[in-house]
Amino acid sequence: MKTIKLLGFIALSVITFSCSTEQAEKVADEFHQKLDERDYDYIVNNLADLEDVTKDEWHGFLSIVDGWGPQTNRVKESGFNKKIDNGIERVRFSYTFDIPEIGKVYERIVLVERPEGYKIRTVLMNSDESIVIKGTEEF
């Protein structure tokens, strides 16, 4: 009986954990869609967390990314990282994509849960994976 209860608890934990990151993943997917559409105002006004970064800084970052050219072959790496710190939940997803002039680019998106839903806390993209990993370690 103990084994059945334990298995039930584990199954419930996995289901709850998966559902809670599903909303964050939808925001990350929406970010990529709006990035491809070059709808930067939508990203800044609806998806970005403006607690530590200004609208102008977000627009500057998105302009740089736009200057790289089209992103192709975007692939979400399997898995994710979820962290709760001082009651604030953060979820981190990793992607790769190709840019004709640069080659393979590594990307990490860190989302933070806010009362109105998940917001993108930071996005880091670079052709050097170690820079992306180091730049998002604190999250």
C-alpha positions in Angstrom: 0.0 0.0 0.0 2.9 2.4 0.8 4.3 1.7 -2.7 1.0 2.6 -4.4 0.7 5.8 -2.4 4.3 6.8 -3.2 3.7 6.1 -6.9 0.5 8.1 -6.8 2.3 11.0 -5.2 5.1 10.9 -7.7 2.6 10.8 -10.6 0.7 13.7 -9.2 4.0 15.7 -8.7 5.0 15.0 -12.3 1.6 16.1 -13.7 1.6 19.3 -11.6 5.2 20.1 -12.4 4.5 19.6 -16.2 1.4 21.8 -16.2 3.1 24.6 -14.4 5.8 24.9 -17.1 3.3 24.5 -19.9 2.3 28.2 -19.5 5.9 29.3 -19.5 6.6 27.3 -22.7 3.6 29.0 -24.4 5.1 32.4 -23.6 8.5 31.3 -25.0 6.7 30.0 -28.2 4.9 33.3 -28.5 8.2 35.2 -28.2 9.6 33.3 -31.1 6.5 33.8 -33.2 6.5 37.5 -32.6 10.3 37.7 -33.1 9.9 36.0 -36.5 7.1 38.5 -37.3 9.3 41.4 -36.1 6.5 42.5 -33.7 8.9 43.9 -31.2 6.4 46.3 -29.6 4.2 43.2 -28.7 7.2 41.5 -27.2 8.2 44.5 -25.1 4.6 45.4 -24.0 3.3 41.9 -23.4 6.1 39.3 -22.9 9.1 41.1 -21.4 9.6 41.6 -17.7 10.4 45.2 -17.3 11.5 45.0 -13.7 15.3 45.3 -14.4 15.4 46.1 -18.1 13.9 49.1 -19.8 11.7 49.1 -23.0 14.6 50.8 -24.8 17.0 48.1 -23.8 14.7 45.4 -25.0 14.2 47.2 -28.3 17.9 47.6 -28.7 18.5 43.9 -28.1 15.7 42.9 -30.6 17.2 45.3 -33.2 20.6 43.6 -32.9 19.0 40.1 -33.3 17.0 41.4 -36.3 20.3 42.6 -37.8 21.6 39.0 -37.8 19.1 38.0 -40.4 16.5 35.2 -40.5 16.6 32.5 -37.9 16.0 29.0 -39.3 15.8 25.5 -38.0 14.9 26.5 -34.4 15.0 23.5 -32.1 14.0 23.4 -28.4 16.4 21.3 -26.4 14.7 18.6 -24.4 14.1 19.4 -20.8 14.0 22.7 -18.9 15.2 24.1 -15.6 12.8 25.3 -13.0 13.8 27.2 -9.9 11.9 28.8 -7.0 13.8 31.5 -5.2 12.2 33.6 -2.4 8.8 32.5 -3.7 9.5 33.6 -7.3 9.4 30.9 -9.9 11.8 30.9 -12.8 11.8 28.6 -15.8 14.7 28.3 -18.3 14.4 26.9 -21.8 17.3 26.2 -24.2 17.1 26.4 -28.0 19.4 26.3 -31.0 18.8 27.9 -34.4 20.8 28.8 -37.6 21.6 32.1 -39.1 23.1 32.0 -42.6 25.9 34.5 -41.8 26.8 33.2 -38.4 25.9 29.5 -38.3 24.6 27.7 -35.3 23.4 30.0 -32.4 22.5 28.9 -28.9 19.7 30.6 -27.0 18.3 30.5 -23.5 15.1 32.1 -22.4 14.5 32.7 -18.7 10.9 33.4 -17.7 9.7 34.6 -14.3 6.2 34.1 -12.9 4.3 37.3 -12.3 0.7 37.8 -11.0 -0.4 38.3 -14.6 1.4 35.2 -15.9 4.9 34.4 -17.1 7.1 37.2 -18.4 10.5 36.9 -20.2 13.1 37.9 -17.7 16.1 37.6 -20.1 17.1 36.1 -23.4 20.6 35.3 -24.3 21.8 34.3 -27.8 25.4 33.6 -28.9 27.3 31.3 -31.3 29.4 30.3 -28.3 27.3 28.0 -26.1 29.6 28.5 -23.0 28.7 32.3 -23.1 25.0 31.5 -23.1 25.4 29.0 -20.2 27.5 31.3 -18.1 25.3 34.3 -18.8 22.2 32.5 -17.5 23.7 30.5 -14.6 22.3 32.9 -12.0 18.8 32.2 -13.2 
